[in-house]
């Protein structure tokens, strides 16, 4: 079977689907990944076919809307505004995805960012599709929608999820209509497409652990919580000797990294991290990321990309932006976490790891100070219960095979 994975988004959105793609490929399928052009080397380096989507998410990361979103100024409204920013790039993205689909596929797997546009394109070209999501976007009473709002009780949680699902998809209507015109199909808006998915029990495979988020009983049939989709270690990758020497020269360091976020805050964050590490009396490995962090100190090493699955188990704690993938990688490593959520689903994941007992609590990005970060680092170092709970949870996650469950489901879809 020829499978196309729609993986629009940042590197964090692409990475888990290269891991999923490799598992599908090892099961005998031909796999292509459609992602933004800057991530082509990452996809082909994993041994998968790359089908480019026009656009560069690093430019969007420095937009005014994204800066407001990173500063957490607007809450759920800010998330909707960011969706509107995405809606502006969606016409070109959809056109690229339509080209990718027309190059051939027997099945299309769609990430959340590929979204309704990809679903409608799959319908238009007559190719079956399914969702492969990494954050729980379907409305439920078990928890609020993952956009940084608190739990409001079962009824209001579900109502808020339905409301935000509609508000979040509405800005895509024009781009979807444009693609429908290209395909010569009648217009159907986002609301109608969502209703169609629900009515048909359109399959969605969630790539997170049921130990982290058990499947809500009020989700419709067709939605499965499979387990994480782990990214592969790049072929031929070996750690820089400078890094291995730093790790060997003292106790395990804390890891500090914000991935593709905080792109406009590099200087401030670098100063803050240096001061926090000094106050806490710990060593640190700092990942530059899109913010271009650079911390120069005797007990701090700044690095570029290092696979999380290699570095995190060698760390004392993980300070991160609480994205779905980084949160999962830290849980897999069995080390305590200090989440610094920005917006969107990040406060949700930060709250989840606190409830799991592997974090002392979130430090929201907009109010982050060196003193608060130092205190959190001291807390996870002082209280060994955080690590004990993290190790126990990691042992359970190690028994799961999220990508394997998707491979099994794909075989059933083919049958």
C-alpha positions as CSV (number, residue, x, y, z in Angstrom):
1,X,0.0,0.0,0.0
2,X,1.2,3.5,-0.8
3,X,0.6,5.8,2.2
4,X,0.9,9.6,2.3
5,X,1.3,11.3,5.7
6,X,0.2,14.9,5.9
7,X,2.6,16.4,8.5
8,X,2.3,20.2,8.1
9,X,3.7,22.3,11.0
10,X,7.0,22.8,12.8
11,X,9.7,20.2,13.4
12,X,7.8,19.0,16.4
13,X,4.8,18.3,14.2
14,X,6.9,16.5,11.6
15,X,9.2,14.4,13.8
16,X,6.7,11.8,15.3
17,X,5.4,11.1,11.8
18,X,8.8,10.2,10.5
19,X,8.9,7.5,13.2
20,X,5.4,6.4,12.3
21,X,6.3,6.4,8.6
22,X,9.3,4.2,9.2
23,X,7.2,1.6,11.1
24,X,4.7,1.5,8.2
25,X,7.6,1.2,5.8
26,X,9.1,-1.7,7.7
27,X,5.7,-3.4,7.5
28,X,6.0,-3.4,3.7
29,X,4.2,-0.1,2.8
30,X,5.6,2.7,0.6
31,X,5.5,5.9,2.6
32,X,5.7,9.5,1.7
33,X,5.6,12.5,4.0
34,X,4.1,15.9,3.0
35,X,5.7,18.7,5.1
36,X,6.9,22.2,4.7
37,X,10.0,22.7,2.5
38,X,12.5,23.3,5.3
39,X,12.0,19.8,6.7
40,X,12.8,17.9,3.5
41,X,16.2,16.8,4.7
42,X,14.7,15.5,7.9
43,X,12.2,13.4,6.1
44,X,14.6,12.0,3.4
45,X,17.3,11.5,6.0
46,X,14.9,9.1,7.8
47,X,14.6,7.1,4.6
48,X,11.2,8.3,3.5
49,X,9.9,10.0,0.4
50,X,9.4,13.8,0.8
51,X,6.6,15.7,-0.9
52,X,7.0,19.4,-0.3
53,X,4.4,21.9,0.9
54,X,5.1,25.6,0.2
55,X,5.9,27.7,3.1
56,X,8.4,28.3,5.9
57,X,7.0,28.1,9.5
58,X,10.1,29.9,10.8
59,X,8.8,33.1,9.2
60,X,5.4,32.7,10.8
61,X,7.2,32.2,14.2
62,X,8.3,35.8,14.0
63,X,4.9,37.3,13.1
64,X,3.1,39.8,15.3
65,X,0.3,37.4,15.9
66,X,2.7,34.6,17.0
67,X,4.6,37.0,19.3
68,X,1.3,37.9,21.1
69,X,0.5,34.2,21.3
70,X,3.9,33.4,22.8
71,X,3.3,36.0,25.4
72,X,0.0,34.4,26.4
73,X,-1.8,37.7,26.1
74,X,-5.1,36.5,24.7
75,X,-5.8,33.0,26.1
76,X,-8.2,31.0,24.0
77,X,-9.0,34.1,21.9
78,X,-5.3,34.3,21.1
79,X,-5.4,30.7,19.9
80,X,-8.2,31.6,17.5
81,X,-6.2,34.5,16.3
82,X,-3.3,32.2,15.6
83,X,-5.6,29.9,13.7
84,X,-6.5,32.9,11.6
85,X,-2.8,33.4,10.9
86,X,-2.7,29.8,9.8
87,X,-5.8,30.3,7.6
88,X,-3.8,32.9,5.6
89,X,-1.2,30.3,4.7
90,X,-3.7,27.5,4.2
91,X,-4.6,28.2,0.5
92,X,-1.0,27.6,-0.6
93,X,-0.5,24.7,1.8
94,X,-3.7,23.0,0.5
95,X,-2.6,23.5,-3.1
96,X,0.7,21.8,-2.2
97,X,-1.1,19.0,-0.4
98,X,-3.4,18.5,-3.4
99,X,-0.4,18.1,-5.6
100,X,1.1,15.6,-3.1
101,X,-2.1,13.6,-3.1
102,X,-2.3,13.6,-6.9
103,X,1.1,12.0,-7.1
104,X,-0.5,8.9,-5.7
105,X,-1.6,7.2,-2.5
106,X,-3.9,4.4,-1.4
107,X,-4.3,5.9,2.1
108,X,-3.8,9.4,3.5
109,X,-2.9,9.9,7.2
110,X,-3.5,13.4,8.4
111,X,-2.0,15.2,11.4
112,X,-4.0,17.8,13.2
113,X,-2.3,20.7,11.4
114,X,-3.1,19.1,8.1
115,X,-6.6,19.2,9.4
116,X,-9.9,19.6,7.6
117,X,-8.2,20.8,4.4
118,X,-6.4,17.5,4.0
119,X,-9.5,15.5,4.9
120,X,-11.5,17.4,2.2
121,X,-8.7,16.9,-0.4
122,X,-8.6,13.2,0.3
123,X,-12.4,13.1,-0.3
124,X,-12.0,15.0,-3.5
125,X,-9.4,12.8,-5.0
126,X,-11.1,9.6,-3.8
127,X,-8.5,8.4,-1.4
128,X,-9.4,7.0,2.1
129,X,-8.0,8.9,5.0
130,X,-7.6,8.7,8.8
131,X,-6.3,11.1,11.5
132,X,-3.1,10.7,13.4
133,X,-3.3,13.3,16.1
134,X,-1.0,14.1,19.0
135,X,-3.2,16.3,21.2
136,X,-6.8,15.5,22.3
137,X,-8.9,17.9,20.3
138,X,-12.2,15.9,20.4
139,X,-14.7,17.4,22.9
140,X,-15.1,15.5,26.1
141,X,-16.4,16.1,29.6
142,X,-13.2,14.5,31.1
143,X,-11.1,17.6,30.6
144,X,-11.4,21.0,29.0
145,X,-10.2,21.7,25.4
146,X,-6.4,21.9,25.3
147,X,-6.1,25.6,24.8
148,X,-5.1,26.8,28.3
149,X,-8.5,27.0,29.9
150,X,-9.3,25.4,33.3
151,X,-11.6,22.5,33.9
152,X,-15.2,23.7,34.3
153,X,-17.0,20.5,35.0
154,X,-18.2,17.8,32.6
155,X,-21.0,19.6,30.9
156,X,-19.1,22.9,30.4
157,X,-15.9,21.1,29.4
158,X,-17.7,19.3,26.6
159,X,-19.6,22.4,25.6
160,X,-16.4,24.5,25.5
161,X,-14.7,21.8,23.4
162,X,-17.5,21.9,20.8
163,X,-17.5,25.7,20.8
164,X,-13.8,26.0,20.2
165,X,-13.8,23.2,17.6
166,X,-16.2,25.3,15.6
167,X,-14.5,28.6,16.2
168,X,-11.1,27.1,15.4
169,X,-12.2,25.6,12.1
170,X,-14.3,28.4,10.8
171,X,-11.4,30.6,9.6
172,X,-10.4,27.7,7.2
173,X,-13.7,28.0,5.3
174,X,-12.4,30.2,2.5
175,X,-9.3,28.1,1.8
176,X,-11.3,24.9,1.8
177,X,-13.8,26.4,-0.6
178,X,-10.9,27.4,-2.9
179,X,-9.7,23.8,-3.0
180,X,-13.2,22.5,-3.6
181,X,-13.4,24.9,-6.6
182,X,-10.1,23.4,-7.9
183,X,-11.6,19.9,-7.6
184,X,-14.9,20.9,-9.1
185,X,-16.8,20.0,-6.0
186,X,-19.7,21.7,-4.3
187,X,-18.8,23.9,-1.3
188,X,-19.0,22.2,2.1
189,X,-17.9,24.3,5.1
190,X,-15.8,23.1,8.1
191,X,-18.9,22.5,10.2
192,X,-20.3,20.1,7.6
193,X,-17.0,18.3,7.3
194,X,-16.7,17.8,11.0
195,X,-20.3,16.5,11.2
196,X,-19.5,14.1,8.4
197,X,-16.4,12.8,10.2
198,X,-18.5,12.2,13.3
199,X,-21.4,10.5,11.4
200,X,-19.0,8.2,9.6
201,X,-16.9,7.4,12.7
202,X,-13.9,8.6,10.7
203,X,-10.9,6.9,12.3
204,X,-8.5,8.9,14.4
205,X,-5.4,7.4,16.1
206,X,-4.0,9.5,19.0
207,X,-0.3,9.3,19.5
208,X,-0.1,9.6,23.2
209,X,-0.1,7.1,26.1
210,X,-3.3,6.0,27.7
211,X,-1.3,6.2,30.9
212,X,-1.1,9.9,30.4
213,X,-4.6,10.5,29.0
214,X,-7.0,7.6,29.3
215,X,-9.5,7.4,26.4
216,X,-12.6,9.3,27.5
217,X,-15.7,7.2,27.5
218,X,-17.8,9.9,25.8
219,X,-15.7,10.0,22.7
220,X,-17.4,8.6,19.6
221,X,-16.5,5.2,18.0
222,X,-13.5,5.3,15.7
223,X,-11.2,7.3,18.0
224,X,-8.3,5.3,19.6
225,X,-5.6,6.2,22.0
226,X,-2.7,4.2,20.7
227,X,0.5,5.4,22.4
228,X,3.3,7.7,21.4
229,X,4.8,7.8,17.9
230,X,8.5,8.1,18.6
231,X,10.8,9.9,16.2
232,X,13.8,8.0,14.9
233,X,17.4,8.8,15.7
234,X,18.8,10.3,12.5
235,X,20.8,7.8,10.5
236,X,24.5,8.0,11.2
237,X,24.0,10.4,14.1
238,X,26.7,10.3,16.9
239,X,27.0,12.8,19.8
240,X,29.5,15.6,19.6
241,X,32.6,14.7,21.7
242,X,32.2,18.1,23.4
243,X,28.8,17.0,24.6
244,X,29.9,13.6,25.8
245,X,32.9,15.1,27.6
246,X,30.6,17.6,29.3
247,X,28.2,14.9,30.4
248,X,31.1,12.8,31.8
249,X,32.6,15.7,33.7
250,X,30.0,15.9,36.4
251,X,26.6,15.0,37.6
252,X,23.7,14.8,35.1
253,X,22.7,18.3,33.9
254,X,19.3,19.7,33.5
255,X,18.1,20.1,29.9
256,X,16.7,23.5,28.9
257,X,15.0,23.9,25.5
258,X,12.0,25.6,23.9
259,X,12.0,24.0,20.5
260,X,10.4,26.1,17.8
261,X,8.8,28.5,20.2
262,X,10.0,31.8,21.8
263,X,11.7,32.7,18.5
264,X,11.7,36.4,19.4
265,X,13.0,36.0,23.0
266,X,16.4,34.5,22.6
267,X,18.5,37.2,24.4
268,X,16.1,37.5,27.4
269,X,15.8,33.7,27.8
270,X,19.5,33.2,27.6
271,X,20.2,35.6,30.4
272,X,17.3,34.2,32.5
273,X,18.5,30.6,32.1
274,X,22.1,31.5,33.0
275,X,21.0,33.2,36.2
276,X,18.5,30.4,37.1
277,X,21.1,27.7,36.7
278,X,23.6,29.6,38.8
279,X,21.1,30.1,41.6
280,X,20.0,26.5,41.6
281,X,23.6,25.3,41.6
282,X,23.1,22.8,38.7
283,X,24.8,22.0,35.4
284,X,22.8,22.5,32.2
285,X,22.7,21.6,28.6
286,X,20.8,24.3,26.7
287,X,19.4,23.7,23.2
288,X,19.5,26.7,21.0
289,X,16.2,26.1,19.2
290,X,14.5,28.7,17.1
291,X,15.1,31.3,19.7
292,X,18.8,31.0,19.2
293,X,19.6,30.5,22.9
294,X,23.2,30.8,23.9
295,X,24.4,30.5,27.4
296,X,28.1,30.6,28.1
297,X,29.2,29.5,31.6
298,X,31.5,26.9,33.1
299,X,28.6,24.6,34.0
300,X,26.5,25.2,30.9
301,X,26.8,23.8,27.4
302,X,24.8,25.2,24.5
303,X,24.0,22.7,21.7
304,X,22.1,22.4,18.5
305,X,19.8,19.6,17.7
306,X,20.4,16.5,19.8
307,X,17.8,13.6,19.7
308,X,15.7,13.7,22.8
309,X,15.7,9.9,23.2
310,X,19.5,10.0,23.6
311,X,19.9,13.1,25.7
312,X,16.9,13.1,28.0
313,X,17.8,9.9,29.9
314,X,21.2,11.4,30.6
315,X,19.6,14.5,32.2
316,X,18.5,15.3,35.7
317,X,15.4,17.2,34.7
318,X,13.8,18.6,31.5
319,X,12.9,22.3,31.3
320,X,10.7,22.7,28.1
321,X,7.8,24.4,26.5
322,X,5.4,21.6,27.1
323,X,4.7,20.7,23.5
324,X,3.1,17.3,23.0
325,X,6.3,15.6,21.6
326,X,8.8,17.0,24.1
327,X,6.5,16.2,27.0
328,X,6.2,12.6,25.7
329,X,9.9,12.3,25.3
330,X,10.5,13.5,28.8
331,X,8.0,11.0,30.1
332,X,9.7,8.2,28.1
333,X,13.0,9.1,29.7
334,X,11.7,8.8,33.2
335,X,13.1,12.1,34.5
336,X,11.3,15.0,36.3
337,X,10.0,17.9,34.2
338,X,9.7,21.7,34.6
339,X,7.2,22.8,32.0
340,X,7.2,26.4,30.8
341,X,4.0,26.5,28.7
342,X,3.4,29.3,26.2
343,X,-0.1,28.8,24.9
344,X,-2.3,26.5,22.8
345,X,-2.1,22.9,24.1
346,X,1.0,23.5,26.2
347,X,-0.7,24.5,29.5
348,X,-2.8,21.3,29.1
349,X,0.3,19.1,28.9
350,X,2.0,21.1,31.8
351,X,-1.1,20.4,34.0
352,X,-1.1,16.8,33.0
353,X,2.5,16.1,34.0
354,X,1.9,17.9,37.3
355,X,-1.1,15.7,38.0
356,X,1.0,12.6,37.2
357,X,3.4,13.7,39.9
358,X,6.5,14.2,37.7
359,X,6.5,18.0,37.9
360,X,6.2,20.5,40.7
361,X,4.0,22.6,38.4
362,X,4.0,24.9,35.4
363,X,6.0,28.1,35.1
364,X,4.0,30.1,32.5
365,X,6.3,31.7,29.9
366,X,4.8,35.1,30.3
367,X,5.7,35.3,34.0
368,X,8.9,33.3,33.9
369,X,11.7,34.7,36.1
370,X,15.2,33.4,37.0
371,X,14.1,33.0,40.6
372,X,11.0,30.9,39.8
373,X,13.0,28.7,37.5
374,X,15.7,28.2,40.0
375,X,13.2,27.3,42.7
376,X,11.6,24.7,40.5
377,X,15.0,23.2,39.6
378,X,15.8,23.1,43.3
379,X,12.5,21.4,44.1
380,X,12.9,18.5,41.6
381,X,16.5,18.0,42.7
382,X,15.6,18.0,46.4
383,X,12.4,15.8,46.3
384,X,13.4,12.4,44.9
385,X,9.7,11.4,44.7
386,X,9.4,13.2,41.3
387,X,12.1,11.0,39.8
388,X,10.6,7.8,41.4
389,X,7.2,8.6,39.9
390,X,8.8,9.4,36.5
391,X,10.7,6.2,36.4
392,X,7.6,4.1,37.2
393,X,5.6,5.9,34.6
394,X,8.3,5.5,32.0
395,X,8.3,1.7,32.7
396,X,4.7,1.5,31.8
397,X,5.1,3.7,28.6
398,X,7.9,1.4,27.5
399,X,5.4,-1.5,27.2
400,X,3.3,0.5,24.6
401,X,3.7,0.6,20.9
402,X,1.7,3.4,19.4
403,X,3.1,3.2,15.9
404,X,2.5,-0.6,16.0
405,X,-1.2,-0.1,16.8
406,X,-1.5,2.2,13.8
407,X,0.2,-0.3,11.6
408,X,-2.3,-3.0,12.7
409,X,-5.2,-0.6,12.1
410,X,-3.9,0.2,8.6
411,X,-3.8,-3.5,7.8
412,X,-7.5,-3.7,8.9
413,X,-8.4,-0.7,6.8
414,X,-6.8,-2.4,3.8
415,X,-8.8,-5.6,4.5
